Amino acid sequence: MDRMARKADGIRAKLGWQLGILYPEGGRPKGMHLHTYQRLVQRYRKLRNIAILAIADEFSVLQRLRNTATFDQ
């Protein structure tokens, strides 16, 4: 999860976007070829989706642990 988010942030940095997979995508940087931009955005979106799915999966595991845990009250 962390590795995919870091890779996605690396692509965001190349594109001049604000770092963080939860921020919206920016535009194409001036001087960057369209094909390069499209390739980077496609790779970024794949990495972002993998990272978000991993976070969601981790969250569901935590929810299951919380639901099965017994708390002294």
Secondary structure as a PSIPRED ss2 file (coil, helix, strand):
# PSIPRED VFORMAT (PSIPRED V4.0)

   1 M C   1.000  0.000  0.000
   2 D H   0.000  1.000  0.000
   3 R H   0.000  1.000  0.000
   4 M H   0.000  1.000  0.000
   5 A H   0.000  1.000  0.000
   6 R H   0.000  1.000  0.000
   7 K H   0.000  1.000  0.000
   8 A H   0.000  1.000  0.000
   9 D H   0.000  1.000  0.000
  10 G H   0.000  1.000  0.000
  11 I H   0.000  1.000  0.000
  12 R H   0.000  1.000  0.000
  13 A H   0.000  1.000  0.000
  14 K H   0.000  1.000  0.000
  15 L H   0.000  1.000  0.000
  16 G C   1.000  0.000  0.000
  17 W C   1.000  0.000  0.000
  18 Q C   1.000  0.000  0.000
  19 L C   1.000  0.000  0.000
  20 G C   1.000  0.000  0.000
  21 I C   1.000  0.000  0.000
  22 L C   1.000  0.000  0.000
  23 Y C   1.000  0.000  0.000
  24 P C   1.000  0.000  0.000
  25 E C   1.000  0.000  0.000
  26 G C   1.000  0.000  0.000
  27 G C   1.000  0.000  0.000
  28 R C   1.000  0.000  0.000
  29 P C   1.000  0.000  0.000
  30 K C   1.000  0.000  0.000
  31 G C   1.000  0.000  0.000
  32 M C   1.000  0.000  0.000
  33 H C   1.000  0.000  0.000
  34 L H   0.000  1.000  0.000
  35 H H   0.000  1.000  0.000
  36 T H   0.000  1.000  0.000
  37 Y H   0.000  1.000  0.000
  38 Q H   0.000  1.000  0.000
  39 R H   0.000  1.000  0.000
  40 L H   0.000  1.000  0.000
  41 V H   0.000  1.000  0.000
  42 Q H   0.000  1.000  0.000
  43 R H   0.000  1.000  0.000
  44 Y H   0.000  1.000  0.000
  45 R H   0.000  1.000  0.000
  46 K H   0.000  1.000  0.000
  47 L H   0.000  1.000  0.000
  48 R H   0.000  1.000  0.000
  49 N H   0.000  1.000  0.000
  50 I H   0.000  1.000  0.000
  51 A H   0.000  1.000  0.000
  52 I H   0.000  1.000  0.000
  53 L H   0.000  1.000  0.000
  54 A H   0.000  1.000  0.000
  55 I H   0.000  1.000  0.000
  56 A H   0.000  1.000  0.000
  57 D H   0.000  1.000  0.000
  58 E H   0.000  1.000  0.000
  59 F H   0.000  1.000  0.000
  60 S H   0.000  1.000  0.000
  61 V H   0.000  1.000  0.000
  62 L H   0.000  1.000  0.000
  63 Q H   0.000  1.000  0.000
  64 R H   0.000  1.000  0.000
  65 L H   0.000  1.000  0.000
  66 R H   0.000  1.000  0.000
  67 N H   0.000  1.000  0.000
  68 T H   0.000  1.000  0.000
  69 A C   1.000  0.000  0.000
  70 T C   1.000  0.000  0.000
  71 F C   1.000  0.000  0.000
  72 D C   1.000  0.000  0.000
  73 Q C   1.000  0.000  0.000
